[in-house]
Amino acid sequence: MGEIEHLQLVLVCSDEQLLIWNELMESEHPLGAGPLVGRQLRYLIGSQYGWLGGIGYGASALQLADRDAWIGWDEQQRTG
């Protein structure tokens, strides 16, 4: 990776970028482009050679009563 110059992490903001991200996931990821749940961020990894891959983050559930009770969160702490 040290030989690849001009690496860039590009936040997916447009429909065109989302199409590229989905195509990369479908063709390269073992699980495909399965849906991300909840709030999401997707990035494309670019270089002088073109798109090298993508990264996606899906937020965990915002509200899980059992988890929140176990942690001891009230509404204000959870959303804070």
CORDA-V294121 format. One record per residue. N is the residue number from 1. RES is the residue in one small letter. BURIAL is I if it has 24 or more other C-alpha atoms within 12 Angstrom, else O. D_FIRST is the distance of its C-alpha to the first C-alpha in Angstrom with 1 decimal. Layout:
# CORDA-V294121
n={N N}
res={RES RES}
burial={BURIAL BURIAL}
d_first={D_FIRST D_FIRST}
This chain:
# CORDA-V294121
n={1 2 3 4 5 6 7 8 9 10 11 12 13 14 15 16 17 18 19 20 21 22 23 24 25 26 27 28 29 30 31 32 33 34 35 36 37 38 39 40 41 42 43 44 45 46 47 48 49 50 51 52 53 54 55 56 57 58 59 60 61 62 63 64 65 66 67 68 69 70 71 72 73 74 75 76 77 78 79 80}
res={m g e i e h l q l v l v c s d e q l l i w n e l m e s e h p l g a g p l v g r q l r y l i g s q y g w l g g i g y g a s a l q l a d r d a w i g w d e q q r t g}
burial={O O O O O O O O O I O I O O O O O O O I I I O I I O O O O O O O O O O O O O O O O I I I I I O O O O O I I I I I O O O O O O O O O O O O O O O O O O O O O O O O}
d_first={0.0 3.8 5.3 5.4 8.4 10.9 9.3 12.6 14.3 17.6 20.6 22.4 25.8 27.3 28.6 26.5 23.3 24.7 25.4 21.9 20.6 23.4 22.7 19.1 20.4 23.2 21.4 18.2 19.3 21.6 24.1 24.0 24.5 27.1 28.6 27.4 30.5 31.9 30.2 26.7 23.6 21.2 18.0 16.1 12.4 12.5 10.8 12.6 12.5 14.3 14.0 11.1 13.1 15.4 16.5 20.2 22.3 26.0 28.4 30.6 34.3 36.0 39.2 39.9 43.3 42.9 39.6 41.0 44.2 42.4 40.3 43.5 42.3 44.8 44.2 43.7 41.1 39.2 39.0 38.8}
